[in-house]
Amino acid sequence: MSVSSSTRPRRLLPPVPDRALAENVTAAFTDAFDAAPQGVWIAPGRANIIGEHVDYVGGRVVPFALPYATAVAVRIRSDDVVRCTSTGPQQDWIGRAGDVGPGTPSGWAGYAAGVLWAMAYHESIARMPGADIAVTSTVPQGAGLSSSAALECAVALAVAELSGVATDDAGRAVLARDCATAENVVVGAATGLMDQSVSLRARRGHAMVLDCADGTVEHVAVDDVNPDLALMVINTNSPHRLVQGDYGRCRTLVEQACARVDREVLDGATEVDVQDVVDLATLGAHHLRRPLRHVLTEVRRVHAAVGRLRAADLAAVGPLLSASHRSLRDDLGVSSVELDSAVEAALGAGALGARMIGGGFGGSVLALVDAADTATVAEAVLRRAHDDGLPRPRFLAADCAAAARRVY
């Protein structure tokens, strides 16, 4: 399925090799702290094939790790001082372990220092240590590709390995929980567990079927199964921000709607007429009808997509992507002009399917295309954005990458 680096259209932003990321962040660490780090760890961003806004109600999702990553250089300190620096435009942050907690520090440093706090809070480590942390990243920020989770997971894996904490798959599941706690409590973003789980537990060349109810995973081969097809990410350059109110209001409606439905119906384990369930469950609560319909239809699309991926029939997933987008746009109301423009242009240029990914209200689109048509689809999306007076999109490779790892 993937497009090799030698044939990848020039429109696609090339990933940066691990070694280059490691050299960059090591230099930043040395410049900021006048010492060498104990190591460098990287963690990938993610895209989600299908299963949007169902993770936080215990549904199944099908994400994969992207070949764009965040690298951190880390040194554990003997005192309680925490220092964070970045190669980006963000301001450095310096504080003490006791300063970190709900709402503090604000901004990007909350994702890094918040992981230390969450690991101590959950007793994954004995106490919150002091640390020096330098960060660099190739995951586009605000694009709905989990740049925040990549930062959290790189820090968590670094601290775990330096503290002697288990980092096998079971240990990584625990770290994913810690990272989600940092984002939910310290940063204040009401996200689910999907992003952190795939960043820490993905497998190269595979998508990950994650059951968000119990944390179990299944890895399904995607890359090279259908060599004539390719997934591409379209970053609309219309940033989304999950800490703003729209996402939280949407999540509240979804959770309230799903509380009215039996678990086996919500899981898609039984054959039901979705509209009948919606009609009965939302009597007297008209505002919950569309959110519930999205979830019930989305979990069934996930079930269908997983079956088609297991059968190595990626092309048959395309219509499910487009149906998911329509549901997210019409029933959940989380799309945007930029996302709709990119989806419609991609489909009009021959994409087999396309949908918005991430929390919505801006961000990115995932399109399934014939590999030979990648550049054609990209040109159509660019023309449509220009004609609509929208920001100029960028295009990213969507090969299935490996999970977080130590590189130095």
N, C-alpha and C positions, 0 to 999 in steps of 0.2 A: 504493500500500500504506500509506503513512504517514497518520497522523491529523493534520489541520491544527491549528494552534494555536487557532483559533476554535472547533473542535469537539472538541478533546482533553478527555476526561473529567477532572474535577477530581481524581480519584484519582492521576493521573499527575503526578509531580514536574516542574514546568516547567524547561527548561534556562535557564541564565543567559546573556544575550547577551555576545559577545566584548568589546564596549566596557565593559560593567560589570565583567567580570573584569579587564580591563586597568587600569581606574581603581582597583580594589581592590588589586591587587598593586603598582601604582605607588605608592600611598599607603603600603603596608607597607614598600616598599623605602626610600622617602624617610624614613619614621619611624625605620627601623632604622639606616640608613647615612648619613643627613643629606646626601644627594646625589640626583641624578636617575639613573635607569638609562640604559643605551645603547639599550634597547628592551624590548619585551614580546613573548613568544612563547607560544602555547598549543598543546597537544597533547591529542587526545581519548582517552577510555577506549574499551573495545571490548566487543562481544559476539560470540559465535561461533555461527553458524547450525548448523554441524555439522562434525565432525572433531575429537573430543576425545581427548586423550592419544595422538595420532598425529603431532603436529608434531615432537617430539624424536626420532622414528625416521624422519623424512624423508617423512611422508605429506602429503596435501593437506588443506587446511582452508579454511573459508568464513567468515571473520570480516567484521565491518563496524565502522566507527567510530561511536561514540555521540555524541549532542549534549551530553554532559557532559565537561568538559575541565579540565585543569590549566594554569594560567598561571604563567609565571616572568618576573620582571623581572631583568635581568642587566647587570652591568658588569664588564668584564675589567680586572684590576688590573695595575699595573706591577711588583708584587712577587709573592711566592709565597703570600700569605695567602688562605685560602678562608673565606668567611663565609656561612652559610646561615641564613635566618630564614623563618618560616611564619606565616600568619594562623591556623593551627589551634592545637591545644593542645600541639604538639610543642615541645620545647626547642630553642633556637638552638644552632648548632654553629660553632665557630671553630677553625681549625687551619691547617696549612701543607701545601703540595703533598706534601712528603716524609712527612707523617703518613698520607696516604691510600694504601690498599692492601688486600689480602685481609683482610676482617674489620673494617676501620677506615675511616670511622667506623661505629659501630653505629646501628641505627635508621634513621629516614627520611632523614637526611643522607647515608647511604651511597648512596642512589639518585642523589642530585644530585652530590655530590663524586665518587662512583665513576665517573660518566660522564666527567668530566675526566680521571681516571686512565686509563680504558679507551681514550679517544681518543688519548692520548699513547702508551699501551702498543702500540696497533696502528699508530702513526705516522700517524694521520689528521690530527693536528696535530704540530707540531715538538716541542713540550714541553708539559707540564701547566702551565697558567697559574694565577695567582691569580684569584679572582673573588668578587664579591658577588652573592648569589642570594637573591631573595625569592620565595615560593611561595604560591599560593592555589589551591584546587581545589573543583570540584563533583562530582568522581567519588567515589562512596561508597567508603570504605576498607574492606577486608576483605570486599567483596561479590563478588569474583571478576570484576570489571569492569576490571581492569588499571590501577588508580590508580598503581601503581609504574611501569609502562611509560609512562604519560602524563607523569609527572614526568621520567623519564629522557629521553624523546624531546623534550620542550620544552627541556630544558637542552642536549641535543646539537645541536638545530637552532640554538639561540641561539649557542652557541660556534662552530659551523661557519660561520654567516653572519658573525659578528664576526671570524673568523679567515680568511675568504676561501676556505673549503673548499667544494667542489661540493655543491649541494643539489638537483640534478635527481634524477630517479628512481634513477639508478645511484648517485648520491652518498647518497641516503637509504637505499638498501639497505646501504651501508657503515655508515652511522650506526646502523641497526638492529642490525647485528652488534656495534658498540661498546656500545650500550645493553644488549644481552643479556650481554655480557662483564661489564659493571658489576654486573648483577644476579646473575650466576652466581658471580663471583670475589670482588667486594668485599662484596656483601650475603650471599652464600652460599645463594641460592635457585636450585635446579636447574631453572629454567624453560627452555622452548624459545624459538624466534625469532618465533612468531606475533604476540604482543602488540605488540612493538616495530615489526614490519613493517607491521601495519595502521595503527598510530597515525601512522606516518610516510608511508605510501604509499596510503592509502585515497582513494576518490573519492566525492564527495557523491552520494547517491541510488543508490549501488551497493554490493553486497557484493564482497569481494575473494577470488578463488580463488587461494590461495597454495600453490605447490609448495615444501614445506620442504626438499626434497632439493637444488634448484638455485636457489631464490629467485625463480623466475619468477612473474608474476602475470597474472591475467585479471580484468577488472572486469565484473560482471554486474549489469544494472539490476534493482533491487528496488522502490524507492519509486515509487509511482504506477503501477506495472505492473498490480497488482491492487487498485484503489482501495477495494474492499469488504473488504479484509483488513488486518490490522495486526499487527505484532510488538510485544510488550510484555515488559519485563524486570521480574521479581519479585525484589526484594532481600529475602531471608528474614530479614535482620538476625541471621543466625547466621554470624559472621565465620570465614573460613578463613585459615590462615597457612601459606604454602608452605614457609617455612623450618623448620617442624616436621617430624618424622620420617615421618609417614604418606605425604606426597606423594613424598618421596625413595625410600621403600621401594617404592611403586607403580611409579615410573619405572624403578627397577632391574629389577623383574620384567618389565615390558614390554620393556625393552631386551634382557634375557636371552632372552625368548621370541622376539623378532623376529630375533635373531641365528641362530636355527635354521631360518629360512625364506629361500628364494631371493628376491632383490629383485623379480623380475617377479611373483611370487606376492603379495608384500607390497604391491606397487603396485596390485594388482587388475587388472593388464593381461591376465591370462589367466583363462579360465573354470575354476574349480576347485571341488571340494566342500570347503567350509571345514572341516567336521568331519573329513574324511579327512586334510586337511593337519594339523590340530591333533593327531589321533591319532598320526600318523607322527612329527611334529616333537617331540612331548613325551614320547616313550617314556622311562620312567625319571625323568621330571621332572613329576610330576603337578601341582605347584604352579604350573607355567607354562601349564597348559591354558586356564584361563579368561582370563588376560591376553592370550594369543595369539588366542583366539577373539574377544575384544572388538576387537582391532586389525584382524583380517581382515574382520570384519563391518562395522566402522566405515568402513574405506576403501571398501568397496562401497556403503555408504550415502552417502558423500560423492560417489562417482561418479554415483549415481542422482540425488542432490539437484542437482548441477551441471547435469545434463541437463534437469531439470525447471525450474530457474531460467532456463537458456538459452531454454527454450520458453515462458517467462513464465507458468508454471503453479505459482504459489506454493502454492496449496492442496494440491497433491500432495506438497509437502515435509512437510506436517504429520505423517503417519504415520511418516516417517523420523525426525523429532525424537523421537517417543515411543519408537520402537524403540531409538534411541541411548540414551535415558535408562534403559531396561530393561537394556541391555548394561552401561552404566556402573555401575548399581546391583548387578546380579546377577553379572556376570563380573568386573568390575574392583573392585567394592566401594568406590567412592569417593563414593557418595551419602551422605545423612544423613536423619535423621527430618524435619528442616525442609524439605529439598529434596523429599523424597518427598511430604510433605503438600501442598506448593504444586503439584506436578505433578498429583497425583491430584485436587485440588480444581479446578484449571483445566480438566482434561479432563472432570470431572464436570459442569462448568458450560457445556460446549460448545466448549471450545478444540479446534482442528483438530489440534493437536500441542503437546507441551511437553517440555522436558528441562532438567536441570541443565546449567550452563555453567561453564567454568573448571576449575581443578584438582580441585575437589571438597572433601569434608569440611566443607561449609558454603558460603555464598555465594549465588548467584542462579540463577533459572530463566528461560528464554526460552520464551514461549508465542506461538503463532500463533492468532489469534482473528478472528472477524468483527468489523470495526471498530465496528459498532453494539453489540456485546456486551462491549466492553472493561470498562465499569463493572460489568457483571454478573459477569464472571469475577473481577474484583478483589474484589468483595464476597464471593464464594464462598471465595476464598483467605483473606480476613480471617476469615470465620466458622470455617473449618476450623482455622486457626492458633489461634484463641481456644479452640475446643473441645478441641484437642490440648494446650493449655497451652504453646504455643510463642510466641516473640517475635512482635511485630506486624510483618508485612511492609510494605514500601513499594514503590511502583510507578513505573517510569520509562518515558519515551517511548523507542522504539527506531527512530527515524528514522536513516537512513544519513547520517552527517555527513562533513565534509571532513577531510583529513589535517592534521597539524601545520603551523602557519603563523605568520608574524610579523603582529602586529596593531597594533604601535606602534613 
